[in-house]
Amino acid sequence: MSAIEKEVEQKRLAELEEAFELFNQTSSQLTQAYESLQNQVEDLQEKLAESNREKHQVGERLEQLLNLLPAGVIVLDEQQRIIDMNPAAENILGKDAVGRLWEVVVRNAFLTFNDAGELITHNQMTFQLSESPLNFSFDGHDVTGKILLIQDVTDARDLQQHISRHQRLSSMGEMAASLAHQIRTPLASALLYVSQMSSGQLDSQKREKFVHKSLNSLRHLESLVNDMLQYAKGGKAKDQKVAVDALLESLKQAVEAKAQQSRSVIEFDEVPPGLVVLGDQDALLTALENLVSNAIDIVSEQAEISVSVKTTQNLVDIMVADNGPGLTEEMNEKIFEPFFTSRAQGTGLGLAVVRAVAEAHGGEVWVNSVVGRGAVFGVRLPLLRIEESS
């Protein structure tokens, strides 16, 4: 081998040694990088496992809370179908409610509902309903739905009714002196007229006049007593289905005599068929009769009164409009308070009775009036669903 060939061979060996050394360094770096990545993977796996354990614990706690929660929690999908609920909701709606449309479940489980978001069962339990939009994943799919919270407020409503009744009785106690005066005046008048009728010197015309005045005083007394009893009772003693058209037909007959006596005209608009409310027909009739009588008394003679009905969603408004002087802003604020009256012969309980009856039926009473242009009084009541009224 020549010197040149030896030199070339030595260069090649040197290059190979250098390449081998570089390979060893690179291999060592890759090994270190792999070990570092492996350590990072193990660390991430441990953190992921810890996170999963925490999520599992949170899920278990939430599940326990939902199971122990006295209120019902219901999950609806975007088609308003129940896809999940807690045990409290199962007790209210039944286990077979899962998978069914919420609207169908409500019709089957509840008798009626009102504008306050309350659902009422057939055995008169009251549930408060609230809802919130919800975006969630179910069975691997993104779903847009709602979460509903339903809770039993029967005891709270009963307590409110007891408090309301206590307030009414307290109001009556505070105004006992005023009522005694109001009762004494017509009673004294009736006694005076009756005592004069015993005179043998009276002719038939005067006797008839005294009889008429005595009857008016006694009717005034009867009105006072009836209003007091109705106000104390609170306006609802029965839970019966009351047809609105039949109710207004009874009202028409009840106010006919007073309308004729005052030469007033009362027009009753046509009532849509099938409107039904739940409550006490006698109490509702008393409230509406008070509205009509109040309108006649305000106008005094030749009153023009209209009685009409309007429905909005699940509510019905029974309205009494008059051509009286209207109400001032101050009267608007006080008109439904017990014992407030602007008339000398007023009992001060007529409109308070109307409000008590409306509220006892889950409704309200309202008034729209402009001074000099008459007034419209309305009793707003929750409608019983047509399918439940048949």
C-alpha positions in Angstrom: 0.0 0.0 0.0 1.4 3.3 -1.0 1.8 6.3 1.3 -1.1 8.1 -0.4 -3.4 5.2 0.0 -2.5 4.9 3.7 -3.2 8.6 4.2 -6.6 8.2 2.5 -7.4 5.2 4.7 -6.5 7.1 7.8 -8.8 10.0 6.8 -11.6 7.6 6.2 -11.1 6.0 9.6 -11.0 9.4 11.3 -14.2 10.4 9.5 -15.9 7.2 10.6 -14.7 7.7 14.2 -16.0 11.3 14.1 -19.4 10.1 12.6 -19.7 7.4 15.2 -19.0 9.8 17.9 -21.6 12.2 16.5 -24.1 9.3 16.4 -23.4 8.4 20.0 -24.0 12.0 21.1 -27.2 12.2 19.1 -28.4 8.9 20.4 -27.6 10.0 23.9 -29.6 13.2 23.4 -32.5 11.3 21.9 -32.5 8.9 24.8 -32.5 11.9 27.3 -35.3 13.5 25.3 -37.3 10.3 25.3 -36.8 9.9 29.1 -37.9 13.5 29.6 -41.0 13.1 27.5 -41.8 9.8 29.2 -41.5 11.6 32.6 -43.8 14.4 31.3 -46.3 11.8 30.0 -46.3 10.1 33.4 -46.7 13.4 35.1 -49.6 14.4 32.8 -51.2 11.0 33.2 -51.0 11.4 37.0 -52.5 14.9 36.8 -55.2 13.6 34.4 -56.0 10.8 36.8 -56.2 13.2 39.7 -58.4 15.5 37.7 -60.7 12.6 36.8 -60.8 11.6 40.5 -61.8 15.2 41.4 -64.4 15.3 38.6 -65.8 12.0 39.8 -65.9 13.2 43.4 -67.6 16.5 42.3 -70.0 14.4 40.2 -70.8 12.1 43.1 -71.4 15.2 45.4 -73.6 16.8 42.8 -75.6 13.5 42.4 -76.0 13.2 46.1 -77.1 16.9 46.4 -79.6 16.3 43.5 -80.9 13.1 45.2 -81.3 14.9 48.5 -82.7 18.1 47.1 -86.4 18.5 48.1 -87.1 20.4 44.9 -87.5 18.6 41.5 -84.8 19.2 38.9 -85.8 18.4 35.3 -83.6 18.5 32.2 -85.2 19.1 28.8 -83.7 18.7 25.4 -84.2 21.1 22.5 -87.5 19.4 21.6 -88.8 20.0 25.2 -88.5 16.3 26.0 -87.5 15.2 29.5 -84.1 13.4 29.3 -83.2 13.4 33.0 -84.6 14.3 36.4 -83.8 13.8 40.1 -85.8 11.6 42.6 -87.8 14.6 43.9 -89.1 15.2 40.3 -89.9 11.5 39.9 -92.1 11.7 43.0 -94.0 14.7 41.5 -94.2 13.6 37.8 -93.7 9.8 38.0 -90.8 7.7 36.8 -92.4 7.2 33.3 -92.0 11.0 32.6 -88.5 10.5 31.2 -88.6 10.5 27.5 -91.9 12.3 27.2 -92.7 15.9 26.1 -92.9 18.4 29.0 -96.2 19.8 27.8 -97.8 16.4 27.9 -96.4 15.6 31.3 -97.8 18.9 32.7 -101.3 18.2 31.3 -101.3 14.8 33.0 -99.8 15.7 36.3 -101.4 19.1 37.0 -104.9 20.5 37.0 -104.1 24.1 36.1 -101.4 26.8 36.2 -101.4 30.5 36.7 -99.5 33.6 35.5 -97.2 33.4 38.6 -95.6 30.3 37.2 -97.4 28.0 39.7 -98.7 24.6 38.9 -101.6 23.2 40.8 -102.3 19.5 41.1 -105.7 17.7 41.3 -105.3 17.5 45.1 -104.7 21.2 45.4 -100.9 21.1 45.9 -99.1 24.1 44.6 -95.7 24.0 42.9 -93.5 26.9 41.8 -91.8 26.4 38.5 -88.7 28.3 37.3 -86.5 27.6 34.3 -83.1 28.4 32.9 -81.5 27.8 29.4 -78.9 25.0 29.3 -76.2 24.0 26.9 -74.8 20.5 27.6 -73.5 17.3 26.1 -75.7 14.2 26.3 -74.6 10.8 24.9 -71.8 12.4 23.0 -74.0 15.1 21.4 -74.2 18.8 22.0 -77.7 19.6 23.2 -79.4 23.0 23.7 -82.3 22.7 26.2 -83.6 23.8 29.6 -83.2 23.0 33.2 -86.4 23.3 35.2 -86.7 23.7 39.0 -90.1 22.7 40.5 -90.7 23.0 44.3 -93.7 22.5 46.6 -94.9 25.9 47.9 -98.3 24.6 49.2 -97.4 25.3 52.8 -96.1 28.8 51.9 -99.3 29.6 50.0 -101.4 28.3 53.0 -99.5 30.5 55.3 -100.0 33.5 53.1 -103.7 32.8 53.1 -103.7 32.6 56.9 -101.8 35.9 57.1 -104.2 37.5 54.6 -107.2 36.3 56.7 -105.6 37.6 59.9 -105.0 41.0 58.2 -108.6 41.1 57.1 -109.9 40.3 60.6 -107.5 42.8 62.1 -108.8 45.4 59.7 -112.3 44.7 60.7 -111.4 44.9 64.4 -109.8 48.3 63.9 -112.8 49.6 62.1 -115.5 48.1 64.4 -116.5 51.6 65.7 -117.0 52.8 62.1 -119.1 49.7 61.2 -121.2 50.1 64.4 -122.0 53.6 63.3 -122.9 52.5 59.8 -125.2 49.7 61.1 -126.8 52.0 63.7 -127.9 54.6 61.1 -130.0 52.3 58.8 -131.2 50.3 61.8 -132.5 53.5 63.5 -134.2 54.5 60.3 -135.9 51.1 59.9 -137.1 51.2 63.5 -138.5 54.7 63.1 -140.5 53.8 60.0 -141.8 50.6 61.4 -142.9 52.3 64.6 -144.8 54.9 62.6 -146.6 52.2 60.6 -148.4 51.1 63.7 -150.3 54.3 63.9 -153.9 53.9 62.9 -154.1 57.4 61.4 -151.8 56.5 58.5 -153.3 56.4 55.1 -152.4 53.7 52.6 -150.1 56.0 50.6 -147.9 57.0 53.6 -147.9 53.4 54.9 -146.6 52.2 51.5 -144.0 55.0 51.6 -142.8 53.9 55.1 -142.7 50.2 54.0 -140.5 51.2 51.1 -138.1 53.2 53.2 -138.0 50.4 55.9 -137.1 47.9 53.2 -134.4 50.1 51.8 -132.9 50.5 55.3 -133.1 46.7 55.9 -131.5 46.0 52.5 -128.7 48.4 53.4 -128.2 46.4 56.6 -128.2 43.2 54.7 -125.6 44.5 52.3 -123.4 45.6 55.2 -123.6 42.1 56.9 -123.0 40.2 53.6 -120.0 42.3 52.7 -118.5 41.8 56.2 -119.0 38.0 56.1 -117.6 37.8 52.5 -114.6 39.9 53.4 -113.8 37.9 56.5 -114.2 34.6 54.7 -111.8 35.6 52.0 -113.9 34.8 49.0 -113.2 31.1 48.3 -114.8 28.2 50.1 -115.3 25.7 47.3 -113.3 24.3 44.4 -115.9 23.8 41.7 -115.8 24.3 38.0 -117.6 27.6 37.2 -118.6 28.4 33.6 -118.1 32.1 32.9 -121.2 32.4 30.6 -123.4 30.8 33.3 -121.8 33.1 35.9 -122.6 36.2 33.9 -126.2 35.0 33.2 -126.6 34.7 37.0 -125.2 38.2 37.4 -127.7 39.5 34.8 -130.6 38.2 36.8 -129.1 39.4 40.2 -128.7 43.0 39.1 -131.9 43.3 37.1 -134.0 44.7 39.9 -131.5 47.4 40.9 -131.0 48.4 37.3 -134.7 48.9 36.9 -135.0 50.8 40.1 -132.3 53.2 39.1 -133.4 53.3 35.5 -130.0 52.1 34.4 -129.0 50.2 31.3 -126.7 47.2 31.6 -125.4 45.6 28.4 -123.9 42.2 28.6 -121.5 41.3 25.7 -121.5 37.8 24.2 -119.3 35.5 26.2 -117.1 33.0 24.3 -118.2 29.4 25.1 -116.1 26.9 27.0 -114.5 29.4 29.5 -114.3 27.8 32.9 -112.6 28.9 36.1 -112.1 27.0 39.4 -113.5 28.3 42.6 -116.7 29.4 44.5 -119.5 30.5 42.2 -121.4 32.3 45.0 -118.3 34.3 46.0 -117.5 35.2 42.3 -121.2 36.3 41.8 -121.0 38.5 44.9 -117.8 40.2 43.7 -119.2 40.9 40.2 -122.5 42.1 41.7 -120.6 44.5 43.9 -118.9 45.9 40.8 -122.2 46.5 39.0 -123.9 47.9 42.1 -120.9 50.2 42.8 -121.2 51.5 39.2 -124.9 52.1 39.6 -124.4 53.9 42.9 -121.6 56.1 41.5 -123.8 57.3 38.6 -126.9 57.3 40.8 -129.5 57.5 38.1 -129.7 56.3 34.4 -126.3 54.6 34.6 -124.9 53.1 31.3 -122.9 50.0 32.2 -121.4 47.3 30.0 -120.2 43.9 31.2 -117.7 42.2 28.9 -115.1 39.3 28.8 -111.6 39.2 27.4 -109.2 36.3 27.3 -105.4 36.4 27.1 -103.5 33.1 27.1 -104.7 31.3 30.3 -106.4 34.2 31.9 -109.9 35.7 31.6 -110.8 39.3 32.4 -114.4 40.0 33.4 -114.9 43.8 33.0 -117.5 46.3 34.2 -117.4 49.7 32.6 -119.5 52.7 33.6 -120.2 56.3 32.5 -119.6 57.8 35.9 -117.3 60.6 37.0 -114.2 58.5 37.0 -111.5 58.2 39.7 -108.8 60.6 40.8 -105.3 59.4 41.2 -105.6 59.4 45.0 -108.8 57.3 44.8 -107.1 54.8 42.4 -104.6 54.0 45.1 -107.1 53.6 47.9 -110.3 52.3 46.2 -109.7 48.7 47.1 -108.8 49.3 50.7 -111.3 48.1 53.4 -113.7 50.8 54.6 -112.6 53.4 52.1 -115.7 55.0 50.4 -116.5 58.3 48.7 -120.3 57.9 49.2 -122.3 58.7 52.3 -124.2 55.5 52.2 -121.3 53.3 51.1 -120.2 50.4 53.3 -116.5 50.7 52.3 -116.3 47.0 51.9 -117.8 46.3 48.4 -114.6 46.7 46.4 -112.4 45.2 49.2 -114.6 42.1 48.9 -114.0 42.1 45.1 -110.2 42.1 45.7 -110.4 39.5 48.4 -112.5 37.2 46.1 -110.2 37.7 43.1 -107.0 37.0 45.1 -108.6 34.0 46.8 -109.1 32.6 43.3 -105.5 33.1 42.3 -106.3 36.3 40.4 -106.4 40.0 40.8 -108.7 43.1 40.5 -107.7 46.2 38.4 -109.2 49.5 37.4 -108.6 51.9 34.5 -110.2 55.3 34.9 -109.9 58.9 33.7 -111.6 61.7 35.6 -114.8 62.7 33.8 -114.7 59.6 31.5 -116.0 56.8 33.6 -114.1 53.8 34.9 -113.5 50.1 33.9 -113.1 47.6 36.7 -111.8 44.1 35.9 -111.5 40.8 37.7 -108.7 38.7 36.2 -108.9 35.0 36.9 -106.9 32.0 35.8 -108.7 29.8 33.3 -109.2 26.1 33.8 -107.9 24.3 30.7 -110.7 23.3 28.3 -109.7 19.7 28.2 -109.9 19.6 32.0 -113.3 21.3 32.1 -115.1 18.7 30.1 
